[in-house]
Amino acid sequence: MRPIASGVWQLHSARGCNVYAVEIDNCELAIVDCGFRISDGIISEVAEIRAENRLGDVTYILVTHRHRDHVGGLRDLHHYFPQARIVVGREDCVFDEDNVAWVGENQVTIVVPGEMGLVTRLTTSLRALSLPGHTMGSLAYISEKSGVTFTGDTIISHKNALARPLKFLNENDTLYIKSLSVLAGFATDVAAPGHGYVIQNSFIKRLSELAAQPRKRMNPVEAYRIIRGLIAFVKLRRRRNVQEADY
Ligand SMILES: [Zn+2]
């Protein structure tokens, strides 16, 4: 399987969001996000990567944020790799009466504090960067070893342009806009976004340009177009789920 950068692979069987495997220290693997659900395809892709590159266990599941298209498959992924530590931003966790952190029905192993721009070192070559805004617990992960930044939904990557999530899809858009400049201060030149295309070069420059652009006011025609697109997307997903359930 061809890596997208040294020690980083995109798992193409994933559905819902981009899912990546990244080599961390001691030849171990981390998985970034899970998508809606885990299929046999994803598990065999991970097995293939481990075999071809002589890598050990999956020891981390790195959650960029709590939206369902990113964590829907978390329980199943953890079932396959029970030794993996689940990493989530504090504000995306729910705490029970014993102060145990959860995301959905999954117990969180490492809770990352959520102050804007705070860097939490997870391993020698892997850092989490807190970027509240899209959700209040959003994290980017930076692999120094590979020179890749995993952005989650902080960036949407179209074929020839970077874009921001729509304002109403962010929990706090003012903080979100700020988070772009903060990310530009830490990012690497290669970026692996939560949706769309991998950015192979000039990410820092392009991100800085995007961060400097003011939000445009949406005109009613554009708003109508976007809402229609979202409805069509939901209908399509529902139809696919029905078909999958039938077989
Ligand atoms: Zn999201």
Residues whose N, C-alpha, C, O or C-beta is under 5 A from the ligand:
A	BS01	ZN	H67 D153
